[in-house]
Amino acid sequence: MSRKKRLLFVGESSFLSTGFSGLYDSLLRALYATGKYEIAEFGSYGHANDPRRLTRPWKQYFATPETPEEAAEYGKPSNHPDDMGQLTNQFGAYKFDKVSLDFRQDFTILIRDNWMDTWALRSPYRHNHKILWMACIDSIPQKENWVRDYEMCNYVMGYSDFGIDTLARSSPRLGQPRSKLHRIPPRTPIDTDIFRPMDKVALKKEWLEVKSNIPVIMGNQIGHYKTEDRKIILSTMRNQARKLFPDTIDSFCKFKLKYKGNEAVDNAILWLHTSYPDNASSYDYPRHIARLSHGYHGVLMHYPDLWKFIYNTYICEQCGNIFAGHAILLHGKPIENRTGQPGAGRIYVPCPKCGRSSATCPTTAGGVSRDVLAQIYNCADLYVQLAIAEGDCLPIIESKCCGVPVLGLDYSAISEKVRIPTEYAHIDKENYTEHLGGMPVKVDRWYYEPETSQRRALPDIEDCATKMFELITNDELRLKMGEEARRGALLNHKISDVAARWEYILDNINAKPLEETWDAPVTLRMPNKPTPPKGINAEQFIAWCYTNILGDAVDNEGMKNWLDSLKRGNTPEQIYQYFINESLQRYEIGKAMKDSQEKFYGRVDEEKNTIGAIIVD
């Protein structure tokens, strides 16, 4: 019986409430069910003691620290020049080699942004496995070193047609017709049985009347209006700088001002499914709502009592109630840490069910279930996503699965969710369906982000407000777009179809022979510090370093580089120390490989010499 391919998926723990988590949860379940692969997951932000891990049958590793020694490493910034001091250990950089030696994968599969996972390409065990990267491309131009990283992979995929087009145009190597760039995006898998159209009237009554009691709160200001007829505009995103929450709120405010007097507009609600606080770069959007509501000096517009029409999702930590309440409740409240855990600061508001001040915003670690999230989508009449850039945009796809039409900024991967991207040469324009159910919001202007040197887009607030009005007031158009949205999502994002595309890729890429990788005989050369002979020239000295310190044949290209370095001012002592350090590193790497083999097989078969270590004095 042939050995199953061993797949190590690197990302965010699949039981969390992030986009990367949701992708892996759906994909891994489908691939595991085939029985064709040995699967392991190396997840960030999850913990080994989290009971939710027990619901995943595949092997799991965690990037979070499990020992005091790991805790000491976890918060250290990367010292690699390409990482620019990023805290890459939170993504698994410090633990990847240990995980690889334990699992001994044939394929490492990456799905996050380049700066999160590029350390996987630097592993000393890189030659033992192939790297498949579904590149999260969200802007242009891509950094040159990012493109080089993708060129180093064994196979490259894209979340979106935007991503594939960007990679092909940015890299002559990847742009070749027969390159290792996959030309059809596998797409993000969505459970279309969970995210499906539901009874919107019943759900609006439940969420707006039973859970949140919104008509009672708002009745005196807007008169008597049937709950089921109240129009809801939804946006569900992480509260990150690139998500532009103030621009979304500005668009809603402009929509209210420009079309004031229209009953549907006057009674419309903006529902934010997000969190404050979230991270160091998150928006204080409750403050922005307060400023627009009271006409604070410096804001672009003023709509009296706007706060009464903007809601946030809350979860009660005491009774478990999930409800929509005023977002303004978060304004000016103290950030408390009731758990004692680092980064656990939250703002608490009263729960309408139990009455205790114990309700807080959903977070990535403590979000709502996918079933509840599907209900929230189904309450919405329109979904809006205004972000400076997106690699794929999971909420747009989920809302479309629920039959909710979408407004999205016409840039990056969002573009193909709201229009046919005719500028991409590789797509089949006549049969394209990813755009169904969407309408583009114009880009107002561009700017270059200093952190990434990439072009970012800012939305045209006026255009967004106009299109909000068009979709909120035109029931026939909105319902037609909702049906198209569902159809497009089913054609592109069903789990079974996406998993089949992944299977095709995985089954048609050969694993490296085991006897040449994890089971290859290990040669351990005991590190030492031999004394160089006297009276030799520079070329003889470097050749001596290769043969006597490393035990290698002389590398002619390396010889040239070392001779050049001497001319630039490096000393023989520095070169000697480099070779000594290299010999020590090789010994540690080889020893770890030997230990991995012994642990994996339980013994060292010295007779057959298949996995034994040869000690060289």
PAPA-745343 format. One record per residue (C-alpha): residue in one letter; x, y negated, z. Coordinates in steps of 0.05 Angstrom, whole numbers, plus 5000, padded with zeros to 4 digits. Example, Ala and Ser with C-alpha at 12.3 -4.5 7.8 and 13.67 -1.06 7.14 Angstrom:
2
A524650905156;S527350215143;
This chain:
617
M500050005000;S502949324980;R504248805032;K499048245037;K501447545022;R502647165086;L499846455084;L501645915135;F496845325131;V499644685161;G494744145180;E490143955237;S486944485281;S480744745245;F476144675305;L477043925311;S472743365280;T477443085227;G477143125151;F483343565148;S480444015202;G473944095164;L477444275100;Y481544825133;D475645085173;S471645215110;L477445445067;L480645905117;R474046245134;A472846395061;L479946645047;Y480147055111;A473647395091;T476747665027;G481448105068;K486947975017;Y491647545059;E495147505126;I493246805149;A496046345202;E494545625219;F499445125247;G494944575274;S496143885302;Y492143595361;G489044255381;H491144615445;A492445345459;N487645325519;D481845035479;P476145555480;R474145355409;R480445695383;L477146365399;T472046255344;R477546295292;P479847015277;W486446835243;K493046725279;Q493846025307;Y499845605326;F499444905356;A503844295346;T502044035415;P507044195470;E506344845510;T512644775553;P516144205588;E521844255537;E516944175480;A513543595515;A520343245518;E521043315443;Y513943165423;G514142405431;K520942295399;P521141905333;S524242235272;N531442045258;H531042215184;P531841585142;D525841735097;D521241785158;M522541075182;G521841265255;Q515041605247;L512842055304;T512842665259;N513243155317;Q505743055329;F504843375260;G509343965277;A516343765254;Y519843985317;K516344655320;F515844875247;D522245295246;K520045675308;V513245815278;S516346035211;L521146515246;D515346825283;F510246875226;R515146965168;Q510546685115;D510946775040;F507446115027;T507045465067;I500845065047;L500744315060;I494643865051;R496343215087;D499742565068;N506942605047;W509742245107;M506142725154;D509143375126;T515343235085;W519643535141;A517344225117;L521844145056;R527944045101;S527344695141;P533545125140;Y528845715125;R525845355065;H528745865016;N524846425050;H517946175029;K514645784974;I511245114988;L504544944957;W502344234970;M495443964956;A497943254954;C493742724988;I494742154938;D490841534957;S494340944922;I499240724868;P504940644860;Q507341254898;K513941194935;E519641484893;N521941934949;W514842204957;V514742394883;R521542734891;D518643134949;Y512843384906;E517743574851;M521444004901;C515244414916;N513845084883;Y506844864863;V502944204869;M495444094869;G491143474879;Y484943324919;S482442884863;D483142724790;F486142064812;G491542454850;I493142904790;D493442314742;T497941924790;L502842504798;A503042644723;R504441914707;S509441814764;S513842414749;P516242614679;R517643304708;L510543394736;G507643054675;Q509943614628;P504044044603;R507044684630;S509644394696;K507944664765;L502544124772;H495544434773;R491144024727;I484444174758;P483343954831;P480944534874;R476544024909;T474743984983;P470144555006;I463644365039;D458644825072;T452744645028;D448045055072;I449544595132;F450243955092;R443643975054;P437443535045;M432743575105;D426143255126;K428242525128;V421642295159;A422042785217;L429442645229;K428541895230;K422941965281;E427142425324;W433441995322;L430341305322;E424441425368;V425842025413;K433441995421;S434441245417;N427740885425;I429740375372;P422640135355;V421339925427;I427939545430;M426939205362;G419339135359;N418738415384;Q423738155334;I421438495270;G414138675280;H410939345272;Y414439765221;K413840515212;T420040885233;E420041335173;D419940725127;R425840385160;K431840405113;I438540635142;I445340485112;L450640945140;S458240935144;T462041485179;M469641425183;R475541415230;N476440715257;Q483040605221;A485839965191;R484840215119;K477440355130;L475439605131;F469739625181;P469238865183;D468238855107;T462639375113;I459338955167;D460338315126;S456938655066;F451038845109;C450638145137;K450837845067;F445438335045;K441038105103;L442237365089;K441737375013;Y435237765011;K431937525075;G424437575072;N424338245037;E421038715086;A425739305070;V431838865079;D429338525143;N428139205175;A434439555149;I439439855198;L446939955191;W449040585228;L456440675243;H458741375261;T465541195287;S469441035350;Y472040435388;P477340465413;D480640965366;N488040805357;A492840225361;S490739965292;S483140055300;Y478339475290;D474739145347;Y468439165305;P463739035365;R467138355372;H466138225297;I458738395303;A458137905362;R461637355323;L457137435262;S450937455307;H452636805343;G456036415287;Y462836395320;H467735905288;G471936225234;V467136775210;L464736745138;M457336775153;H452136775208;Y445937205215;P442337075281;D441637715323;L445138145272;W447338585330;K440238845337;F440739185269;I447539525277;Y448040195313;N453340675335;T453241415350;Y454341585424;I455342235461;C453642295535;E459242665572;Q454442835629;C448043095597;G450543205526;N445442735494;I447342485425;F443941845404;A444341205363;G445140575406;H447139865394;A454339795374;I454639135412;L454339535477;L461839665466;H463438925465;G467338655524;K467039305564;P473239565599;I477040155569;E477140705622;N481141335628;R476641825666;T480642445646;G487542235667;Q490142485600;P494642045556;G490741685502;A484041855534;G481641135544;R474241055527;I468640535534;Y462440795569;V455240565559;P448540775591;C445341415565;P437841325551;K436542055572;C440042125640;G440941385655;R448341455674;S453841025645;S457141635614;A455941575539;T461841425493;C463541435419;P465142075382;T472542225373;T476642705331;A477543155392;G470443055418;G466042945359;V459143205341;S458143895310;R457443945234;D450044115243;V448843465281;L453043075231;A448643345175;Q442543085212;I445742395216;Y447142395142;N439942595128;C437341995168;A440941545118;D437941255055;L444641005030;Y451941165047;V457340625040;Q464840715039;L469240095033;A476440315045;I482840035015;A484640734992;E482441464999;G485642124981;D478942454973;C473742175021;L470242755056;P464342335083;I462342135012;I462142864992;E458343075054;S453142535045;K452242734973;C451143454995;C445443185038;G442342834977;V444442134999;P446741654944;V453341304953;L456440614945;G464040654942;L469740184927;D472240294856;Y479340504872;S483441124886;A479641784895;I473141404911;S472741184838;E471141874811;K465741954865;V462041354837;R463641344762;I466841764707;P474341604709;T475141514634;E482341274642;Y484841974662;A487142364602;H486443054633;I479043054650;D473143324609;K469142674604;E463043004571;N462043504626;Y464343104686;T459843144748;E463942914808;H461242204800;L453842384803;G449842014855;G454741444862;M455140714845;P461640314845;V463039684886;K467639204849;V474639054873;D475238324894;R482838304896;W489138714905;Y494838674954;Y501139064968;E501639405035;P508339275069;E508739955103;T508040365039;S509439854982;Q502940114951;R497339714918;R491039684960;A484139444942;L479338964978;P471938994963;D467538474931;I462738334989;E457637984944;D457438574895;C456639064953;A450838664982;T447438624914;K447939374904;M445539524974;F439339124956;E438439484890;L438740174922;I434840014986;T429039684949;N428640134888;D425740784915;E425441124847;L432740984831;R435041174901;L431341834901;K433942004831;M441041854852;G440142274914;E438142874872;E444042764826;A448642704886;R446643384911;R447343694842;G454343414833;A456443654902;L453944364889;L457644384822;N464244164853;H464544314928;K461144974946;I465745364992;S465345994950;D467345624887;V473045234919;A475645874953;A475546224885;R479745674855;W484745754913;E484746514904;Y486446434831;I492445994848;L494846434906;D494047074867;N497846814807;I504046564844;N508847124863;A511847144932;K519347184937;P521947894949;L522148035024;E528948355020;E531747694993;T528347265046;W526147445116;D528948155113;A535447975079;P541748225115;V544347685161;T551747515162;L553947175226;R560746845221;M563046685291;P564445935294;N571545745310;K576245155304;P582245385264;T588244915257;P589544655187;P596444805159;K601344225156;G604143925093;I598044045047;N594943525002;A587743275004;E585143774953;Q588544364989;F585744125055;I578544115030;A579444794998;W582145055064;C575944785100;Y571345165053;T575045825058;N577345825131;I571845465168;L565745665127;G568446295093;D565746035027;A568645994958;V570745284940;D564944864913;N567944464855;E562443934857;G563143894933;M570743834925;K569743234880;N564942904928;W569643004988;L575542724950;D571342114932;S569342035005;L576742015025;K577741444975;R571841075006;G575241095075;N572941745107;T578542085146;P580742825143;E578642875216;Q571442675198;I571243185141;Y574143725187;Q568743575239;Y563243615186;F565444315166;I565844525240;N558744265252;E556344625189;S559345285213;L555845205281;Q549245055247;R549845655201;Y551246095260;E545145845299;I540745925237;G543246625224;K542546825297;A535346575296;M533946985233;K536947605266;D532747505328;S526547405284;Q527848065249;E528748435314;K522448135343;F518348265281;Y520248995272;G521749155344;R528649435330;V534949355288;D535849925238;E543449935236;E543850615199;K540250375137;N543249675145;T536749365121;I536148825173;G542348875215;A547348325227;I554448365203;I559248035252;V565247715218;D571147535262;
